Amino acid sequence: MQLMVKARRYDHVLRVAELARAIAAANHLDADRAYLAGILHDIARDLPDSELLRLAPPEVPIDSAHPLALHGRAARTLLERWGYRDEVVLRAVEDHTTGPRSHCPVSACVYVADVSEPGRGVNEDIRELAMVDLEGALAQAISSKVHYLQARGIPVHPRTLSAYRALQARGALPCGDA
């Protein structure tokens, strides 16, 4: 893993994995799978855009315009090519850039850990909330991302909007614009 990412990113990966494990344990979830998904989540993050596009062909226009958003899907592709088959971990790795596509607790742990790990210096409130209310922390993280991008006129990935709307449907977010 360390050979696939830059040193600074490797430190981030370790923090995400540890935090994902802690969040999972605090919520009585599979801490080992959360840790493993955290370790693997950024294996494609430092690949060139051309390689990301090859590993994860664009599904929507935003993928072509912002290939970095593909690094979760590209990581999943690499893992599958290497013979890895745990669907829970694969889905968490794939969805860490856009948000969980369905109610998948391990994916939520990794997504929240990625946006709130201490090295980022932001989202401490989300990190603390995740220890007692994972769904609430996920809702806050997704909502924050959607509103941040919309306020700046940046397109929101359809998968992120889908995760946002799924949280609304479950009552974790108020219904409204997004």
C-alpha positions as CSV (number, residue, x, y, z in Angstrom):
1,M,0.0,0.0,0.0
2,Q,2.7,2.5,1.0
3,L,4.3,2.1,-2.5
4,M,1.0,3.1,-4.2
5,V,0.6,6.4,-2.4
6,K,2.8,9.3,-1.4
7,A,4.1,9.5,2.1
8,R,1.7,12.2,3.2
9,R,-1.2,10.3,1.8
10,Y,-0.1,7.1,3.5
11,D,-0.3,9.0,6.9
12,H,-3.8,10.0,5.9
13,V,-4.7,6.4,5.0
14,L,-3.6,5.2,8.4
15,R,-5.6,7.8,10.2
16,V,-8.7,7.0,8.2
17,A,-8.3,3.3,8.9
18,E,-7.9,3.8,12.6
19,L,-10.8,6.2,12.8
20,A,-13.0,4.0,10.6
21,R,-12.2,1.1,13.0
22,A,-13.0,3.2,16.1
23,I,-16.3,4.5,14.6
24,A,-17.3,0.9,13.7
25,A,-16.5,-0.4,17.1
26,A,-18.4,2.5,18.8
27,N,-21.4,1.6,16.7
28,H,-21.2,-2.2,17.2
29,L,-20.3,-2.8,13.6
30,D,-17.5,-4.8,11.8
31,A,-14.4,-3.0,12.9
32,D,-12.0,-5.2,11.0
33,R,-13.8,-4.6,7.7
34,A,-14.0,-0.9,8.4
35,Y,-10.2,-0.8,9.1
36,L,-9.4,-2.8,6.0
37,A,-11.6,-0.6,3.8
38,G,-9.9,2.4,5.4
39,I,-6.4,1.0,4.5
40,L,-7.5,0.3,0.9
41,H,-9.6,3.4,0.2
42,D,-7.0,5.6,-1.5
43,I,-4.9,3.0,-3.3
44,A,-5.8,4.7,-6.6
45,R,-5.7,8.3,-5.3
46,D,-2.3,9.2,-6.6
47,L,-2.7,7.6,-10.1
48,P,-2.6,10.0,-13.1
49,D,-6.0,11.0,-14.6
50,S,-5.4,8.9,-17.6
51,E,-5.1,5.8,-15.5
52,L,-8.1,6.7,-13.4
53,L,-10.2,7.1,-16.6
54,R,-8.9,3.7,-17.9
55,L,-9.7,1.8,-14.6
56,A,-13.0,3.5,-14.1
57,P,-14.6,4.7,-17.4
58,P,-16.8,7.7,-16.9
59,E,-20.5,7.0,-16.2
60,V,-21.6,10.7,-16.2
61,P,-20.1,13.9,-17.5
62,I,-18.7,15.0,-14.1
63,D,-16.5,11.8,-14.1
64,S,-14.8,13.0,-17.3
65,A,-14.5,16.6,-16.1
66,H,-13.1,15.6,-12.7
67,P,-11.3,12.3,-12.9
68,L,-10.1,12.4,-9.3
69,A,-13.7,11.7,-8.3
70,L,-13.1,8.2,-10.0
71,H,-10.4,7.1,-7.6
72,G,-12.8,5.1,-5.4
73,R,-14.1,3.2,-8.4
74,A,-10.6,2.8,-9.8
75,A,-9.4,1.4,-6.4
76,R,-12.3,-1.1,-6.5
77,T,-11.3,-2.2,-10.0
78,L,-7.7,-2.7,-8.9
79,L,-8.7,-4.8,-5.9
80,E,-11.0,-7.0,-8.0
81,R,-8.2,-7.5,-10.5
82,W,-6.0,-8.6,-7.7
83,G,-8.6,-11.1,-6.6
84,Y,-10.1,-9.4,-3.7
85,R,-13.8,-10.3,-3.3
86,D,-15.3,-9.0,0.0
87,E,-18.2,-7.0,-1.3
88,V,-18.6,-5.0,1.9
89,V,-15.0,-3.7,1.7
90,L,-15.1,-3.2,-2.1
91,R,-18.3,-1.1,-1.8
92,A,-16.8,1.0,1.0
93,V,-13.7,1.6,-1.0
94,E,-15.7,2.5,-4.1
95,D,-18.1,4.8,-2.4
96,H,-15.7,6.7,-0.2
97,T,-15.5,9.6,-2.8
98,T,-19.2,10.0,-3.4
99,G,-21.0,8.6,-0.4
100,P,-22.7,5.3,0.3
101,R,-25.2,4.3,-2.3
102,S,-27.3,2.3,0.0
103,H,-27.6,1.7,3.7
104,C,-24.1,0.2,4.2
105,P,-22.7,0.8,7.7
106,V,-19.1,0.0,6.8
107,S,-19.2,2.4,3.9
108,A,-20.6,5.1,6.2
109,C,-17.7,4.5,8.6
110,V,-15.1,4.9,5.9
111,Y,-16.8,7.9,4.3
112,V,-17.1,9.7,7.7
113,A,-13.6,8.8,8.7
114,D,-12.2,10.1,5.4
115,V,-13.9,13.5,5.8
116,S,-13.2,13.9,9.5
117,E,-9.8,12.3,10.3
118,P,-7.8,14.5,12.6
119,G,-5.1,15.3,10.1
120,R,-7.5,17.3,8.0
121,G,-8.1,19.8,10.8
122,V,-11.8,20.1,10.1
123,N,-15.1,18.3,10.9
124,E,-14.3,17.4,14.5
125,D,-18.0,17.7,15.2
126,I,-18.7,15.0,12.6
127,R,-16.0,12.8,14.0
128,E,-17.4,13.1,17.6
129,L,-21.0,12.6,16.4
130,A,-20.0,9.4,14.5
131,M,-19.0,7.8,17.8
132,V,-22.6,8.0,19.0
133,D,-24.7,8.5,15.9
134,L,-23.2,7.2,12.7
135,E,-26.3,8.0,10.6
136,G,-26.4,11.5,11.9
137,A,-22.7,12.0,11.2
138,L,-23.1,10.6,7.7
139,A,-26.0,12.9,7.1
140,Q,-24.0,15.9,8.3
141,A,-21.0,15.0,6.2
142,I,-23.1,14.4,3.0
143,S,-25.2,17.5,3.5
144,S,-22.1,19.6,4.1
145,K,-20.5,18.4,0.9
146,V,-23.7,19.0,-1.2
147,H,-24.3,22.5,0.1
148,Y,-20.6,23.4,-0.1
149,L,-20.5,22.4,-3.8
150,Q,-23.8,24.0,-4.7
151,A,-22.9,27.3,-3.0
152,R,-19.8,27.4,-5.2
153,G,-21.6,26.4,-8.4
154,I,-19.7,23.2,-8.6
155,P,-21.6,20.2,-9.9
156,V,-22.5,17.5,-7.4
157,H,-21.9,14.0,-8.4
158,P,-25.1,12.1,-9.0
159,R,-24.0,9.4,-6.6
160,T,-23.6,12.0,-3.9
161,L,-27.0,13.4,-4.6
162,S,-28.4,9.9,-4.5
163,A,-26.8,9.3,-1.0
164,Y,-28.2,12.7,0.1
165,R,-31.7,11.8,-1.1
166,A,-31.6,8.4,0.5
167,L,-30.7,10.1,3.8
168,Q,-33.7,12.4,3.3
169,A,-36.0,9.4,2.6
170,R,-34.8,7.8,5.9
171,G,-35.5,11.0,7.8
172,A,-31.9,11.6,8.6
173,L,-32.0,14.9,6.6
174,P,-34.8,17.3,6.2
175,C,-36.5,17.2,2.8
176,G,-35.8,20.2,0.6
177,D,-33.6,21.3,-2.2
178,A,-30.5,19.4,-3.3
